Amino acid sequence: MSRIKTHVKKGDQVEIITGNHKGKQGTVLLVDATKGRVIVEGGRPIKKASKATETEPGGIKTIDGSVHISNVKKVG
């Protein structure tokens, strides 16, 4: 099984260089090399509705959305 090589990895400091969230910096939380996407902490906040369960209340939550790997660059 071959690994897909990426220029960023989990824990790296990156900056978003294109799109609506251009200029935001954060830490990489997850790299999905097969889809070519990364999740940057605080980089692309999106709202998600969740249903109530026995352990958690329902409501609208803010989570970090993914960004294409070509739209981020490593900082320092």
mmCIF file of the N, C-alpha and C atoms, coordinates in Angstrom:
data_MODEL
# 
_entry.id   MODEL 
# 
loop_
_atom_site.group_PDB 
_atom_site.id 
_atom_site.type_symbol 
_atom_site.label_atom_id 
_atom_site.label_alt_id 
_atom_site.label_comp_id 
_atom_site.label_asym_id 
_atom_site.label_entity_id 
_atom_site.label_seq_id 
_atom_site.pdbx_PDB_ins_code 
_atom_site.Cartn_x 
_atom_site.Cartn_y 
_atom_site.Cartn_z 
_atom_site.occupancy 
_atom_site.B_iso_or_equiv 
_atom_site.pdbx_formal_charge 
_atom_site.auth_seq_id 
_atom_site.auth_comp_id 
_atom_site.auth_asym_id 
_atom_site.auth_atom_id 
_atom_site.pdbx_PDB_model_num 
ATOM 1   N N  . MET A 1 1  ? 0.832   -1.172 0.000  1.00 0.00 ? 1  MET A N  1 
ATOM 2   C CA . MET A 1 1  ? 0.000   0.000  0.000  1.00 0.00 ? 1  MET A CA 1 
ATOM 3   C C  . MET A 1 1  ? 0.882   1.242  0.000  1.00 0.00 ? 1  MET A C  1 
ATOM 4   N N  . SER A 1 2  ? 0.645   2.147  -0.928 1.00 0.00 ? 2  SER A N  1 
ATOM 5   C CA . SER A 1 2  ? 1.479   3.339  -1.025 1.00 0.00 ? 2  SER A CA 1 
ATOM 6   C C  . SER A 1 2  ? 0.861   4.500  -0.242 1.00 0.00 ? 2  SER A C  1 
ATOM 7   N N  . ARG A 1 3  ? 1.719   5.341  0.320  1.00 0.00 ? 3  ARG A N  1 
ATOM 8   C CA . ARG A 1 3  ? 1.273   6.528  1.048  1.00 0.00 ? 3  ARG A CA 1 
ATOM 9   C C  . ARG A 1 3  ? 1.254   7.719  0.124  1.00 0.00 ? 3  ARG A C  1 
ATOM 10  N N  . ILE A 1 4  ? 0.295   8.593  0.303  1.00 0.00 ? 4  ILE A N  1 
ATOM 11  C CA . ILE A 1 4  ? 0.218   9.822  -0.461 1.00 0.00 ? 4  ILE A CA 1 
ATOM 12  C C  . ILE A 1 4  ? 0.982   10.895 0.310  1.00 0.00 ? 4  ILE A C  1 
ATOM 13  N N  . LYS A 1 5  ? 1.958   11.520 -0.344 1.00 0.00 ? 5  LYS A N  1 
ATOM 14  C CA . LYS A 1 5  ? 2.803   12.504 0.313  1.00 0.00 ? 5  LYS A CA 1 
ATOM 15  C C  . LYS A 1 5  ? 2.145   13.878 0.272  1.00 0.00 ? 5  LYS A C  1 
ATOM 16  N N  . THR A 1 6  ? 2.150   14.573 1.403  1.00 0.00 ? 6  THR A N  1 
ATOM 17  C CA . THR A 1 6  ? 1.596   15.919 1.487  1.00 0.00 ? 6  THR A CA 1 
ATOM 18  C C  . THR A 1 6  ? 2.646   16.856 2.069  1.00 0.00 ? 6  THR A C  1 
ATOM 19  N N  . HIS A 1 7  ? 2.465   18.156 1.847  1.00 0.00 ? 7  HIS A N  1 
ATOM 20  C CA . HIS A 1 7  ? 3.441   19.125 2.343  1.00 0.00 ? 7  HIS A CA 1 
ATOM 21  C C  . HIS A 1 7  ? 3.139   19.589 3.765  1.00 0.00 ? 7  HIS A C  1 
ATOM 22  N N  . VAL A 1 8  ? 1.988   19.190 4.306  1.00 0.00 ? 8  VAL A N  1 
ATOM 23  C CA . VAL A 1 8  ? 1.652   19.519 5.695  1.00 0.00 ? 8  VAL A CA 1 
ATOM 24  C C  . VAL A 1 8  ? 1.277   18.244 6.438  1.00 0.00 ? 8  VAL A C  1 
ATOM 25  N N  . LYS A 1 9  ? 1.414   18.292 7.753  1.00 0.00 ? 9  LYS A N  1 
ATOM 26  C CA . LYS A 1 9  ? 1.019   17.155 8.579  1.00 0.00 ? 9  LYS A CA 1 
ATOM 27  C C  . LYS A 1 9  ? 0.317   17.681 9.826  1.00 0.00 ? 9  LYS A C  1 
ATOM 28  N N  . LYS A 1 10 ? -0.279  16.792 10.572 1.00 0.00 ? 10 LYS A N  1 
ATOM 29  C CA . LYS A 1 10 ? -1.009  17.153 11.777 1.00 0.00 ? 10 LYS A CA 1 
ATOM 30  C C  . LYS A 1 10 ? -0.081  17.871 12.752 1.00 0.00 ? 10 LYS A C  1 
ATOM 31  N N  . GLY A 1 11 ? -0.551  19.011 13.271 1.00 0.00 ? 11 GLY A N  1 
ATOM 32  C CA . GLY A 1 11 ? 0.235   19.777 14.221 1.00 0.00 ? 11 GLY A CA 1 
ATOM 33  C C  . GLY A 1 11 ? 1.007   20.936 13.627 1.00 0.00 ? 11 GLY A C  1 
ATOM 34  N N  . ASP A 1 12 ? 1.095   21.027 12.292 1.00 0.00 ? 12 ASP A N  1 
ATOM 35  C CA . ASP A 1 12 ? 1.812   22.120 11.640 1.00 0.00 ? 12 ASP A CA 1 
ATOM 36  C C  . ASP A 1 12 ? 1.021   23.423 11.725 1.00 0.00 ? 12 ASP A C  1 
ATOM 37  N N  . GLN A 1 13 ? 1.740   24.551 11.795 1.00 0.00 ? 13 GLN A N  1 
ATOM 38  C CA . GLN A 1 13 ? 1.123   25.860 11.709 1.00 0.00 ? 13 GLN A CA 1 
ATOM 39  C C  . GLN A 1 13 ? 0.999   26.211 10.223 1.00 0.00 ? 13 GLN A C  1 
ATOM 40  N N  . VAL A 1 14 ? -0.213  26.560 9.777  1.00 0.00 ? 14 VAL A N  1 
ATOM 41  C CA . VAL A 1 14 ? -0.443  26.886 8.376  1.00 0.00 ? 14 VAL A CA 1 
ATOM 42  C C  . VAL A 1 14 ? -1.235  28.172 8.250  1.00 0.00 ? 14 VAL A C  1 
ATOM 43  N N  . GLU A 1 15 ? -1.212  28.738 7.035  1.00 0.00 ? 15 GLU A N  1 
ATOM 44  C CA . GLU A 1 15 ? -1.999  29.919 6.701  1.00 0.00 ? 15 GLU A CA 1 
ATOM 45  C C  . GLU A 1 15 ? -2.825  29.599 5.467  1.00 0.00 ? 15 GLU A C  1 
ATOM 46  N N  . ILE A 1 16 ? -4.089  30.006 5.467  1.00 0.00 ? 16 ILE A N  1 
ATOM 47  C CA . ILE A 1 16 ? -4.954  29.812 4.302  1.00 0.00 ? 16 ILE A CA 1 
ATOM 48  C C  . ILE A 1 16 ? -4.631  30.931 3.316  1.00 0.00 ? 16 ILE A C  1 
ATOM 49  N N  . ILE A 1 17 ? -4.297  30.570 2.067  1.00 0.00 ? 17 ILE A N  1 
ATOM 50  C CA . ILE A 1 17 ? -3.795  31.560 1.111  1.00 0.00 ? 17 ILE A CA 1 
ATOM 51  C C  . ILE A 1 17 ? -4.817  31.978 0.062  1.00 0.00 ? 17 ILE A C  1 
ATOM 52  N N  . THR A 1 18 ? -5.935  31.263 -0.068 1.00 0.00 ? 18 THR A N  1 
ATOM 53  C CA . THR A 1 18 ? -6.957  31.656 -1.035 1.00 0.00 ? 18 THR A CA 1 
ATOM 54  C C  . THR A 1 18 ? -8.342  31.425 -0.462 1.00 0.00 ? 18 THR A C  1 
ATOM 55  N N  . GLY A 1 19 ? -9.339  32.037 -1.091 1.00 0.00 ? 19 GLY A N  1 
ATOM 56  C CA . GLY A 1 19 ? -10.721 31.826 -0.689 1.00 0.00 ? 19 GLY A CA 1 
ATOM 57  C C  . GLY A 1 19 ? -11.212 32.871 0.293  1.00 0.00 ? 19 GLY A C  1 
ATOM 58  N N  . ASN A 1 20 ? -12.413 32.661 0.804  1.00 0.00 ? 20 ASN A N  1 
ATOM 59  C CA . ASN A 1 20 ? -13.043 33.605 1.721  1.00 0.00 ? 20 ASN A CA 1 
ATOM 60  C C  . ASN A 1 20 ? -12.314 33.726 3.049  1.00 0.00 ? 20 ASN A C  1 
ATOM 61  N N  . HIS A 1 21 ? -11.565 32.730 3.424  1.00 0.00 ? 21 HIS A N  1 
ATOM 62  C CA . HIS A 1 21 ? -10.890 32.718 4.716  1.00 0.00 ? 21 HIS A CA 1 
ATOM 63  C C  . HIS A 1 21 ? -9.403  33.006 4.572  1.00 0.00 ? 21 HIS A C  1 
ATOM 64  N N  . LYS A 1 22 ? -9.041  33.718 3.517  1.00 0.00 ? 22 LYS A N  1 
ATOM 65  C CA . LYS A 1 22 ? -7.644  34.043 3.221  1.00 0.00 ? 22 LYS A CA 1 
ATOM 66  C C  . LYS A 1 22 ? -7.015  34.824 4.368  1.00 0.00 ? 22 LYS A C  1 
ATOM 67  N N  . GLY A 1 23 ? -5.810  34.433 4.739  1.00 0.00 ? 23 GLY A N  1 
ATOM 68  C CA . GLY A 1 23 ? -5.063  35.121 5.775  1.00 0.00 ? 23 GLY A CA 1 
ATOM 69  C C  . GLY A 1 23 ? -5.198  34.521 7.157  1.00 0.00 ? 23 GLY A C  1 
ATOM 70  N N  . LYS A 1 24 ? -6.169  33.645 7.377  1.00 0.00 ? 24 LYS A N  1 
ATOM 71  C CA . LYS A 1 24 ? -6.337  33.029 8.693  1.00 0.00 ? 24 LYS A CA 1 
ATOM 72  C C  . LYS A 1 24 ? -5.238  32.002 8.919  1.00 0.00 ? 24 LYS A C  1 
ATOM 73  N N  . GLN A 1 25 ? -4.734  31.974 10.148 1.00 0.00 ? 25 GLN A N  1 
ATOM 74  C CA . GLN A 1 25 ? -3.695  31.025 10.511 1.00 0.00 ? 25 GLN A CA 1 
ATOM 75  C C  . GLN A 1 25 ? -4.201  30.106 11.605 1.00 0.00 ? 25 GLN A C  1 
ATOM 76  N N  . GLY A 1 26 ? -3.687  28.900 11.642 1.00 0.00 ? 26 GLY A N  1 
ATOM 77  C CA . GLY A 1 26 ? -4.081  27.944 12.665 1.00 0.00 ? 26 GLY A CA 1 
ATOM 78  C C  . GLY A 1 26 ? -3.269  26.674 12.583 1.00 0.00 ? 26 GLY A C  1 
ATOM 79  N N  . THR A 1 27 ? -3.606  25.754 13.446 1.00 0.00 ? 27 THR A N  1 
ATOM 80  C CA . THR A 1 27 ? -2.928  24.466 13.529 1.00 0.00 ? 27 THR A CA 1 
ATOM 81  C C  . THR A 1 27 ? -3.728  23.422 12.764 1.00 0.00 ? 27 THR A C  1 
ATOM 82  N N  . VAL A 1 28 ? -3.034  22.533 12.059 1.00 0.00 ? 28 VAL A N  1 
ATOM 83  C CA . VAL A 1 28 ? -3.687  21.454 11.324 1.00 0.00 ? 28 VAL A CA 1 
ATOM 84  C C  . VAL A 1 28 ? -4.169  20.401 12.324 1.00 0.00 ? 28 VAL A C  1 
ATOM 85  N N  . LEU A 1 29 ? -5.481  20.130 12.294 1.00 0.00 ? 29 LEU A N  1 
ATOM 86  C CA . LEU A 1 29 ? -6.056  19.123 13.188 1.00 0.00 ? 29 LEU A CA 1 
ATOM 87  C C  . LEU A 1 29 ? -6.135  17.759 12.528 1.00 0.00 ? 29 LEU A C  1 
ATOM 88  N N  . LEU A 1 30 ? -6.345  17.739 11.196 1.00 0.00 ? 30 LEU A N  1 
ATOM 89  C CA . LEU A 1 30 ? -6.538  16.481 10.482 1.00 0.00 ? 30 LEU A CA 1 
ATOM 90  C C  . LEU A 1 30 ? -6.102  16.655 9.033  1.00 0.00 ? 30 LEU A C  1 
ATOM 91  N N  . VAL A 1 31 ? -5.436  15.647 8.479  1.00 0.00 ? 31 VAL A N  1 
ATOM 92  C CA . VAL A 1 31 ? -5.056  15.633 7.069  1.00 0.00 ? 31 VAL A CA 1 
ATOM 93  C C  . VAL A 1 31 ? -5.697  14.414 6.427  1.00 0.00 ? 31 VAL A C  1 
ATOM 94  N N  . ASP A 1 32 ? -6.517  14.651 5.390  1.00 0.00 ? 32 ASP A N  1 
ATOM 95  C CA . ASP A 1 32 ? -7.119  13.563 4.612  1.00 0.00 ? 32 ASP A CA 1 
ATOM 96  C C  . ASP A 1 32 ? -6.452  13.575 3.245  1.00 0.00 ? 32 ASP A C  1 
ATOM 97  N N  . ALA A 1 33 ? -5.374  12.807 3.106  1.00 0.00 ? 33 ALA A N  1 
ATOM 98  C CA . ALA A 1 33 ? -4.561  12.830 1.891  1.00 0.00 ? 33 ALA A CA 1 
ATOM 99  C C  . ALA A 1 33 ? -5.305  12.243 0.701  1.00 0.00 ? 33 ALA A C  1 
ATOM 100 N N  . THR A 1 34 ? -6.175  11.264 0.919  1.00 0.00 ? 34 THR A N  1 
ATOM 101 C CA . THR A 1 34 ? -6.886  10.650 -0.202 1.00 0.00 ? 34 THR A CA 1 
ATOM 102 C C  . THR A 1 34 ? -7.865  11.626 -0.837 1.00 0.00 ? 34 THR A C  1 
ATOM 103 N N  . LYS A 1 35 ? -8.499  12.468 -0.040 1.00 0.00 ? 35 LYS A N  1 
ATOM 104 C CA . LYS A 1 35 ? -9.416  13.478 -0.571 1.00 0.00 ? 35 LYS A CA 1 
ATOM 105 C C  . LYS A 1 35 ? -8.709  14.798 -0.850 1.00 0.00 ? 35 LYS A C  1 
ATOM 106 N N  . GLY A 1 36 ? -7.486  14.958 -0.340 1.00 0.00 ? 36 GLY A N  1 
ATOM 107 C CA . GLY A 1 36 ? -6.723  16.175 -0.559 1.00 0.00 ? 36 GLY A CA 1 
ATOM 108 C C  . GLY A 1 36 ? -7.237  17.347 0.251  1.00 0.00 ? 36 GLY A C  1 
ATOM 109 N N  . ARG A 1 37 ? -7.674  17.104 1.485  1.00 0.00 ? 37 ARG A N  1 
ATOM 110 C CA . ARG A 1 37 ? -8.245  18.148 2.308  1.00 0.00 ? 37 ARG A CA 1 
ATOM 111 C C  . ARG A 1 37 ? -7.607  18.148 3.697  1.00 0.00 ? 37 ARG A C  1 
ATOM 112 N N  . VAL A 1 38 ? -7.586  19.325 4.332  1.00 0.00 ? 38 VAL A N  1 
ATOM 113 C CA . VAL A 1 38 ? -7.079  19.464 5.695  1.00 0.00 ? 38 VAL A CA 1 
ATOM 114 C C  . VAL A 1 38 ? -8.086  20.253 6.516  1.00 0.00 ? 38 VAL A C  1 
ATOM 115 N N  . ILE A 1 39 ? -8.090  20.018 7.822  1.00 0.00 ? 39 ILE A N  1 
ATOM 116 C CA . ILE A 1 39 ? -8.923  20.796 8.732  1.00 0.00 ? 39 ILE A CA 1 
ATOM 117 C C  . ILE A 1 39 ? -7.990  21.652 9.567  1.00 0.00 ? 39 ILE A C  1 
ATOM 118 N N  . VAL A 1 40 ? -8.199  22.983 9.477  1.00 0.00 ? 40 VAL A N  1 
ATOM 119 C CA . VAL A 1 40 ? -7.370  23.945 10.189 1.00 0.00 ? 40 VAL A CA 1 
ATOM 120 C C  . VAL A 1 40 ? -8.177  24.492 11.367 1.00 0.00 ? 40 VAL A C  1 
ATOM 121 N N  . GLU A 1 41 ? -7.570  24.512 12.538 1.00 0.00 ? 41 GLU A N  1 
ATOM 122 C CA . GLU A 1 41 ? -8.249  24.992 13.729 1.00 0.00 ? 41 GLU A CA 1 
ATOM 123 C C  . GLU A 1 41 ? -8.594  26.474 13.579 1.00 0.00 ? 41 GLU A C  1 
ATOM 124 N N  . GLY A 1 42 ? -9.881  26.793 13.602 1.00 0.00 ? 42 GLY A N  1 
ATOM 125 C CA . GLY A 1 42 ? -10.345 28.172 13.461 1.00 0.00 ? 42 GLY A CA 1 
ATOM 126 C C  . GLY A 1 42 ? -10.241 28.713 12.048 1.00 0.00 ? 42 GLY A C  1 
ATOM 127 N N  . GLY A 1 43 ? -9.928  27.874 11.083 1.00 0.00 ? 43 GLY A N  1 
ATOM 128 C CA . GLY A 1 43 ? -9.715  28.329 9.715  1.00 0.00 ? 43 GLY A CA 1 
ATOM 129 C C  . GLY A 1 43 ? -10.982 28.547 8.919  1.00 0.00 ? 43 GLY A C  1 
ATOM 130 N N  . ARG A 1 44 ? -11.947 27.650 9.033  1.00 0.00 ? 44 ARG A N  1 
ATOM 131 C CA . ARG A 1 44 ? -13.184 27.748 8.270  1.00 0.00 ? 44 ARG A CA 1 
ATOM 132 C C  . ARG A 1 44 ? -14.341 27.267 9.150  1.00 0.00 ? 44 ARG A C  1 
ATOM 133 N N  . PRO A 1 45 ? -14.834 28.142 10.019 1.00 0.00 ? 45 PRO A N  1 
ATOM 134 C CA . PRO A 1 45 ? -15.922 27.719 10.906 1.00 0.00 ? 45 PRO A CA 1 
ATOM 135 C C  . PRO A 1 45 ? -17.228 27.545 10.138 1.00 0.00 ? 45 PRO A C  1 
ATOM 136 N N  . ILE A 1 46 ? -17.927 26.441 10.388 1.00 0.00 ? 46 ILE A N  1 
ATOM 137 C CA . ILE A 1 46 ? -19.227 26.203 9.770  1.00 0.00 ? 46 ILE A CA 1 
ATOM 138 C C  . ILE A 1 46 ? -20.212 25.802 10.858 1.00 0.00 ? 46 ILE A C  1 
ATOM 139 N N  . LYS A 1 47 ? -21.491 26.091 10.615 1.00 0.00 ? 47 LYS A N  1 
ATOM 140 C CA . LYS A 1 47 ? -22.550 25.762 11.568 1.00 0.00 ? 47 LYS A CA 1 
ATOM 141 C C  . LYS A 1 47 ? -23.133 24.409 11.204 1.00 0.00 ? 47 LYS A C  1 
ATOM 142 N N  . LYS A 1 48 ? -23.364 23.583 12.214 1.00 0.00 ? 48 LYS A N  1 
ATOM 143 C CA . LYS A 1 48 ? -23.931 22.263 11.985 1.00 0.00 ? 48 LYS A CA 1 
ATOM 144 C C  . LYS A 1 48 ? -25.036 22.014 13.000 1.00 0.00 ? 48 LYS A C  1 
ATOM 145 N N  . ALA A 1 49 ? -26.201 21.598 12.502 1.00 0.00 ? 49 ALA A N  1 
ATOM 146 C CA . ALA A 1 49 ? -27.318 21.274 13.380 1.00 0.00 ? 49 ALA A CA 1 
ATOM 147 C C  . ALA A 1 49 ? -27.174 19.840 13.849 1.00 0.00 ? 49 ALA A C  1 
ATOM 148 N N  . SER A 1 50 ? -27.402 19.612 15.131 1.00 0.00 ? 50 SER A N  1 
ATOM 149 C CA . SER A 1 50 ? -27.308 18.255 15.659 1.00 0.00 ? 50 SER A CA 1 
ATOM 150 C C  . SER A 1 50 ? -28.574 17.929 16.449 1.00 0.00 ? 50 SER A C  1 
ATOM 151 N N  . LYS A 1 51 ? -28.950 16.686 16.378 1.00 0.00 ? 51 LYS A N  1 
ATOM 152 C CA . LYS A 1 51 ? -30.132 16.193 17.066 1.00 0.00 ? 51 LYS A CA 1 
ATOM 153 C C  . LYS A 1 51 ? -29.783 15.855 18.515 1.00 0.00 ? 51 LYS A C  1 
ATOM 154 N N  . ALA A 1 52 ? -30.714 16.049 19.407 1.00 0.00 ? 52 ALA A N  1 
ATOM 155 C CA . ALA A 1 52 ? -30.476 15.753 20.818 1.00 0.00 ? 52 ALA A CA 1 
ATOM 156 C C  . ALA A 1 52 ? -30.367 14.247 21.037 1.00 0.00 ? 52 ALA A C  1 
ATOM 157 N N  . THR A 1 53 ? -29.447 13.863 21.903 1.00 0.00 ? 53 THR A N  1 
ATOM 158 C CA . THR A 1 53 ? -29.293 12.463 22.300 1.00 0.00 ? 53 THR A CA 1 
ATOM 159 C C  . THR A 1 53 ? -29.422 12.384 23.814 1.00 0.00 ? 53 THR A C  1 
ATOM 160 N N  . GLU A 1 54 ? -29.265 11.203 24.362 1.00 0.00 ? 54 GLU A N  1 
ATOM 161 C CA . GLU A 1 54 ? -29.353 11.053 25.808 1.00 0.00 ? 54 GLU A CA 1 
ATOM 162 C C  . GLU A 1 54 ? -28.209 11.760 26.529 1.00 0.00 ? 54 GLU A C  1 
ATOM 163 N N  . THR A 1 55 ? -27.045 11.844 25.895 1.00 0.00 ? 55 THR A N  1 
ATOM 164 C CA . THR A 1 55 ? -25.882 12.428 26.543 1.00 0.00 ? 55 THR A CA 1 
ATOM 165 C C  . THR A 1 55 ? -25.652 13.890 26.183 1.00 0.00 ? 55 THR A C  1 
ATOM 166 N N  . GLU A 1 56 ? -26.065 14.326 24.984 1.00 0.00 ? 56 GLU A N  1 
ATOM 167 C CA . GLU A 1 56 ? -25.804 15.689 24.537 1.00 0.00 ? 56 GLU A CA 1 
ATOM 168 C C  . GLU A 1 56 ? -27.093 16.381 24.124 1.00 0.00 ? 56 GLU A C  1 
ATOM 169 N N  . PRO A 1 57 ? -27.197 17.670 24.436 1.00 0.00 ? 57 PRO A N  1 
ATOM 170 C CA . PRO A 1 57 ? -28.366 18.405 23.962 1.00 0.00 ? 57 PRO A CA 1 
ATOM 171 C C  . PRO A 1 57 ? -28.220 18.743 22.474 1.00 0.00 ? 57 PRO A C  1 
ATOM 172 N N  . GLY A 1 58 ? -29.339 18.918 21.809 1.00 0.00 ? 58 GLY A N  1 
ATOM 173 C CA . GLY A 1 58 ? -29.301 19.280 20.404 1.00 0.00 ? 58 GLY A CA 1 
ATOM 174 C C  . GLY A 1 58 ? -29.076 20.771 20.239 1.00 0.00 ? 58 GLY A C  1 
ATOM 175 N N  . GLY A 1 59 ? -28.976 21.195 19.010 1.00 0.00 ? 59 GLY A N  1 
ATOM 176 C CA . GLY A 1 59 ? -28.796 22.616 18.737 1.00 0.00 ? 59 GLY A CA 1 
ATOM 177 C C  . GLY A 1 59 ? -27.832 22.833 17.590 1.00 0.00 ? 59 GLY A C  1 
ATOM 178 N N  . ILE A 1 60 ? -27.472 24.086 17.397 1.00 0.00 ? 60 ILE A N  1 
ATOM 179 C CA . ILE A 1 60 ? -26.545 24.461 16.336 1.00 0.00 ? 60 ILE A CA 1 
ATOM 180 C C  . ILE A 1 60 ? -25.161 24.608 16.942 1.00 0.00 ? 60 ILE A C  1 
ATOM 181 N N  . LYS A 1 61 ? -24.198 23.868 16.381 1.00 0.00 ? 61 LYS A N  1 
ATOM 182 C CA . LYS A 1 61 ? -22.824 23.886 16.875 1.00 0.00 ? 61 LYS A CA 1 
ATOM 183 C C  . LYS A 1 61 ? -21.903 24.420 15.782 1.00 0.00 ? 61 LYS A C  1 
ATOM 184 N N  . THR A 1 62 ? -20.836 25.064 16.189 1.00 0.00 ? 62 THR A N  1 
ATOM 185 C CA . THR A 1 62 ? -19.826 25.555 15.249 1.00 0.00 ? 62 THR A CA 1 
ATOM 186 C C  . THR A 1 62 ? -18.662 24.578 15.241 1.00 0.00 ? 62 THR A C  1 
ATOM 187 N N  . ILE A 1 63 ? -18.339 24.060 14.050 1.00 0.00 ? 63 ILE A N  1 
ATOM 188 C CA . ILE A 1 63 ? -17.217 23.139 13.904 1.00 0.00 ? 63 ILE A CA 1 
ATOM 189 C C  . ILE A 1 63 ? -16.261 23.680 12.853 1.00 0.00 ? 63 ILE A C  1 
ATOM 190 N N  . ASP A 1 64 ? -15.061 23.119 12.787 1.00 0.00 ? 64 ASP A N  1 
ATOM 191 C CA . ASP A 1 64 ? -14.079 23.529 11.786 1.00 0.00 ? 64 ASP A CA 1 
ATOM 192 C C  . ASP A 1 64 ? -14.298 22.741 10.504 1.00 0.00 ? 64 ASP A C  1 
ATOM 193 N N  . GLY A 1 65 ? -14.452 23.437 9.385  1.00 0.00 ? 65 GLY A N  1 
ATOM 194 C CA . GLY A 1 65 ? -14.636 22.798 8.091  1.00 0.00 ? 65 GLY A CA 1 
ATOM 195 C C  . GLY A 1 65 ? -13.301 22.537 7.421  1.00 0.00 ? 65 GLY A C  1 
ATOM 196 N N  . SER A 1 66 ? -13.325 21.737 6.368  1.00 0.00 ? 66 SER A N  1 
ATOM 197 C CA . SER A 1 66 ? -12.085 21.384 5.679  1.00 0.00 ? 66 SER A CA 1 
ATOM 198 C C  . SER A 1 66 ? -11.760 22.389 4.578  1.00 0.00 ? 66 SER A C  1 
ATOM 199 N N  . VAL A 1 67 ? -10.478 22.452 4.247  1.00 0.00 ? 67 VAL A N  1 
ATOM 200 C CA . VAL A 1 67 ? -9.954  23.319 3.201  1.00 0.00 ? 67 VAL A CA 1 
ATOM 201 C C  . VAL A 1 67 ? -9.106  22.442 2.286  1.00 0.00 ? 67 VAL A C  1 
ATOM 202 N N  . HIS A 1 68 ? -9.112  22.730 0.976  1.00 0.00 ? 68 HIS A N  1 
ATOM 203 C CA . HIS A 1 68 ? -8.284  21.946 0.065  1.00 0.00 ? 68 HIS A CA 1 
ATOM 204 C C  . HIS A 1 68 ? -6.814  22.156 0.403  1.00 0.00 ? 68 HIS A C  1 
ATOM 205 N N  . ILE A 1 69 ? -6.046  21.093 0.289  1.00 0.00 ? 69 ILE A N  1 
ATOM 206 C CA . ILE A 1 69 ? -4.643  21.117 0.724  1.00 0.00 ? 69 ILE A CA 1 
ATOM 207 C C  . ILE A 1 69 ? -3.791  22.105 -0.087 1.00 0.00 ? 69 ILE A C  1 
ATOM 208 N N  . SER A 1 70 ? -4.202  22.399 -1.322 1.00 0.00 ? 70 SER A N  1 
ATOM 209 C CA . SER A 1 70 ? -3.440  23.342 -2.138 1.00 0.00 ? 70 SER A CA 1 
ATOM 210 C C  . SER A 1 70 ? -3.686  24.781 -1.710 1.00 0.00 ? 70 SER A C  1 
ATOM 211 N N  . ASN A 1 71 ? -4.671  25.031 -0.865 1.00 0.00 ? 71 ASN A N  1 
ATOM 212 C CA . ASN A 1 71 ? -5.003  26.383 -0.431 1.00 0.00 ? 71 ASN A CA 1 
ATOM 213 C C  . ASN A 1 71 ? -4.367  26.755 0.900  1.00 0.00 ? 71 ASN A C  1 
ATOM 214 N N  . VAL A 1 72 ? -3.462  25.927 1.400  1.00 0.00 ? 72 VAL A N  1 
ATOM 215 C CA . VAL A 1 72 ? -2.765  26.261 2.648  1.00 0.00 ? 72 VAL A CA 1 
ATOM 216 C C  . VAL A 1 72 ? -1.265  26.211 2.413  1.00 0.00 ? 72 VAL A C  1 
ATOM 217 N N  . LYS A 1 73 ? -0.549  27.059 3.177  1.00 0.00 ? 73 LYS A N  1 
ATOM 218 C CA . LYS A 1 73 ? 0.910   27.003 3.132  1.00 0.00 ? 73 LYS A CA 1 
ATOM 219 C C  . LYS A 1 73 ? 1.431   26.929 4.548  1.00 0.00 ? 73 LYS A C  1 
ATOM 220 N N  . LYS A 1 74 ? 2.540   26.239 4.712  1.00 0.00 ? 74 LYS A N  1 
ATOM 221 C CA . LYS A 1 74 ? 3.165   26.051 6.005  1.00 0.00 ? 74 LYS A CA 1 
ATOM 222 C C  . LYS A 1 74 ? 3.798   27.369 6.472  1.00 0.00 ? 74 LYS A C  1 
ATOM 223 N N  . VAL A 1 75 ? 3.610   27.692 7.734  1.00 0.00 ? 75 VAL A N  1 
ATOM 224 C CA . VAL A 1 75 ? 4.191   28.898 8.317  1.00 0.00 ? 75 VAL A CA 1 
ATOM 225 C C  . VAL A 1 75 ? 5.208   28.455 9.364  1.00 0.00 ? 75 VAL A C  1 
ATOM 226 N N  . GLY A 1 76 ? 6.432   28.930 9.205  1.00 0.00 ? 76 GLY A N  1 
ATOM 227 C CA . GLY A 1 76 ? 7.502   28.642 10.186 1.00 0.00 ? 76 GLY A CA 1 
ATOM 228 C C  . GLY A 1 76 ? 7.645   27.236 10.460 1.00 0.00 ? 76 GLY A C  1 
# 
